[in-house]
Amino acid sequence: MAFTKLGDYRSFEVAGFPIFLILGKDGVIRAFHNVCRHRAYTVANKERGSSTVLGCRYHGWSYNTKGELIKAPHFDNVPGFDRSQNSLFAIHVQQSTDGFIFVNLEANAPRELLEINCLADFVERNGAIAQSRWIGGKAIEGVFNWKMAVVSEKQFGTTAILPELARLVRSSLLARIKHHLDGKSAGDSDILLFPNVSFHTIKDTRYWYSLSFHPASERKTLIRYDLYRFQSTDGDANSQLISDKLIEMITGQVTELGSQYHLQARGAEAGSQGGVIETTTEDRGFRSLLGTSNLQKMILEQLKKHTKLEKLQGMEVHPAMRQPRMTPKSQQADQLCRELECSGETFTSLAW
């Protein structure tokens, strides 16, 4: 279990947003943006820890496990200052009956709830996830586009592709790591949560692990792995061995994918300049990375929908970003700036 006692927290960075989850005194797990409301400094300073009070080290603002501001030195006598208006920015959280925690970074109220019980089959095959013990985890930076990890031109087969969940048998980073650990290709024991998270069991052991791929930029990806052991309260001499082997395999595949991406990116760029690749402007540059699988089509469809929305609004759309309150005059000035930026637009379309 990642959260065993009150105040346990874990911090992450997702798509450039620092966040953390914490177990409150009321037994509820909550998530917040990991930035102080005063000067946006970090509140949870470690990757994992335990404290019922988290404080910013810059000016000493402190927050409880509900994200409420409980201490603001030198501000209590400031006219108009209201602690209740300076709580941490909360993030939408849902927890499944099996113990999985889902977060939604959308700043506004979610348009629809997540299908949080979509991993029920994985739990049914392998036992109680909530009682698993976290062994270790690490994030590795790869020099490739994130889709290289979850997408491959060669697939061995697919089954039951759903809007939010796809079990895939494929030749990809996920499957190759599994192949090294199990001596076979990934199969029914593996599950992919669209589009960038997967769960795996290690054959003939009580271990399972998760892999997630977060784009840091167009050409860089953060690969996060976490290793767990089913229903265990005692130590296991194999834990460190398996953890070391897992990180060795991931590191090797990350290096290999970096080399592949470098070659494919150069080829796509050369083809684009030479007019060899017949694509639209939006598709050019990553056709060599995307084949024709259902998963690839799903990713591309989501990307095109978001791009269309940005064109309609005349600006980049960041659903997770908190929008400042603006006066009518500042809104007019902002709109003028958008129009000027659009007329001189220089960013690459779909640089994702």
C-alpha positions, -999 to 999 in steps of 0.1 A, spaced: 0 0 0 13 35 -8 -7 51 21 -6 33 54 -8 60 81 -23 95 84 -2 121 66 15 97 42 20 115 9 35 110 -25 45 137 -50 47 135 -88 51 156 -118 26 150 -146 29 169 -179 48 197 -161 24 200 -132 38 191 -98 11 174 -77 9 153 -45 -16 129 -29 -20 127 9 -39 106 33 -60 129 56 -69 125 93 -104 116 81 -90 86 61 -96 103 28 -69 105 1 -68 139 -15 -47 154 -43 -34 190 -47 -12 210 -69 22 210 -52 26 248 -51 21 273 -23 -6 298 -29 17 327 -19 47 324 -42 42 290 -59 70 273 -41 69 235 -34 49 224 -4 57 186 -4 94 186 -8 101 149 -10 89 122 -34 73 104 -5 70 111 32 45 115 61 33 147 78 -1 161 88 12 196 81 30 206 50 48 240 49 64 261 22 100 269 32 99 303 15 76 323 38 63 296 61 28 292 48 15 258 61 -14 236 51 -32 206 67 -41 174 50 -73 189 36 -52 216 18 -64 243 41 -41 272 50 -35 270 87 -5 293 91 5 325 72 32 345 91 27 382 90 -5 380 71 -31 377 99 -34 415 103 -33 423 66 -66 440 56 -88 418 34 -66 386 39 -88 355 41 -71 322 49 -101 303 35 -95 318 0 -59 306 0 -62 269 3 -41 246 -20 -56 240 -54 -74 207 -52 -73 180 -79 -103 157 -86 -97 122 -70 -116 89 -73 -107 57 -57 -119 23 -68 -131 -5 -45 -99 -24 -55 -76 3 -41 -66 21 -73 -65 59 -72 -74 80 -102 -68 118 -105 -82 142 -130 -62 174 -135 -90 193 -152 -93 226 -134 -131 227 -139 -155 201 -127 -150 169 -148 -175 166 -176 -179 129 -168 -166 105 -141 -139 80 -149 -146 44 -152 -126 36 -121 -134 -1 -119 -119 -8 -153 -91 -28 -136 -114 -53 -120 -103 -81 -142 -67 -75 -133 -76 -76 -96 -97 -107 -101 -69 -126 -117 -42 -116 -92 -59 -109 -58 -63 -80 -35 -43 -50 -48 -51 -28 -18 -30 -51 5 0 -50 -18 33 -36 -4 52 -11 -25 88 -23 -30 103 6 -49 100 28 -80 119 53 -101 115 77 -130 138 75 -160 142 101 -188 141 88 -223 150 108 -254 121 98 -276 85 108 -281 62 91 -256 42 72 -282 73 51 -291 69 33 -258 32 24 -261 29 21 -298 46 -2 -323 41 -8 -360 41 -46 -354 13 -60 -333 7 -97 -324 -30 -91 -317 -56 -71 -298 -86 -79 -277 -115 -60 -262 -104 -24 -270 -126 -1 -250 -128 37 -249 -108 39 -216 -91 6 -215 -73 -17 -240 -56 -50 -234 -29 -53 -261 -5 -80 -271 21 -60 -289 58 -56 -296 65 -25 -276 86 -14 -247 60 -27 -223 59 -61 -240 97 -64 -244 103 -57 -207 77 -83 -199 94 -107 -223 128 -104 -205 112 -110 -171 89 -138 -180 107 -154 -210 76 -148 -232 56 -121 -249 31 -101 -229 -3 -117 -226 -35 -117 -205 -17 -108 -173 -8 -74 -188 -33 -46 -190 -30 -12 -206 -50 18 -194 -54 41 -224 -32 57 -234 0 56 -213 -2 34 -182 1 -4 -180 1 -30 -152 20 -63 -153 25 -94 -132 58 -113 -130 53 -150 -137 55 -174 -108 60 -147 -83 39 -125 -60 52 -94 -77 35 -69 -100 45 -35 -114 31 -5 -132 46 15 -160 36 50 -170 49 73 -197 47 111 -193 57 134 -221 82 160 -208 85 175 -243 81 166 -279 113 146 -278 116 136 -241 96 112 -220 96 103 -183 91 66 -177 80 57 -142 79 22 -128 66 10 -94 71 -25 -81 47 -41 -56 43 -74 -38 9 -90 -33 -4 -95 3 30 -94 21 40 -81 55 73 -99 58 105 -93 39 116 -110 8 152 -116 -3 141 -115 -39 127 -80 -38 159 -62 -44 170 -86 -71 137 -83 -90 138 -45 -86 173 -43 -99 165 -66 -129 134 -45 -137 153 -12 -137 181 -28 -158 156 -40 -184 137 -6 -185 170 13 -188 182 -9 -217 149 -5 -236 148 32 -230 183 35 -245 173 14 -275 141 34 -281 161 66 -280 183 54 -308 153 42 -328 135 75 -323 166 95 -334 167 75 -367 130 77 -374 128 114 -365 157 121 -390 140 101 -416 106 118 -411 123 152 -413 142 143 -445 111 129 -461 91 160 -452 117 184 -466 120 163 -498 82 160 -503 83 122 -502 57 117 -475 23 126 -487 4 138 -456 -14 167 -443 5 193 -423 -10 179 -391 0 143 -398 35 150 -412 64 141 -391 50 112 -371 35 88 -395 66 67 -392 59 66 -355 22 58 -359 9 28 -378 -27 19 -383 -36 1 -350 -68 10 -331 -47 24 -302 -28 47 -326 -60 59 -341 -74 66 -307 -44 87 -298 -44 106 -330 -82 113 -328 -78 128 -293 -50 150 -305 -69 163 -335 -100 171 -313 -78 191 -290 -61 209 -319 -95 218 -334 -106 232 -300 -75 254 -299 -81 267 -334 -117 276 -325 -106 295 -293 -76 311 -310 -52 300 -282 -35 271 -266 -59 252 -243 -45 239 -210 -74 221 -192 -53 216 -160 -42 253 -157 -60 275 -133 -73 306 -150 -68 340 -132 -98 362 -126 -98 389 -153 -115 423 -156 -133 432 -189 -104 455 -199 -78 428 -192 -99 403 -212 -99 427 -242 -61 432 -239 -57 394 -237 -78 389 -268 -57 414 -288 -25 396 -278 -40 363 -290 -48 378 -324 -13 392 -327 2 359 -318 -20 340 -342 -10 362 -371 27 355 -364 23 319 -353 56 301 -354 50 269 -333 49 236 -350 14 221 -354 9 190 -334 44 190 -318 34 165 -292 
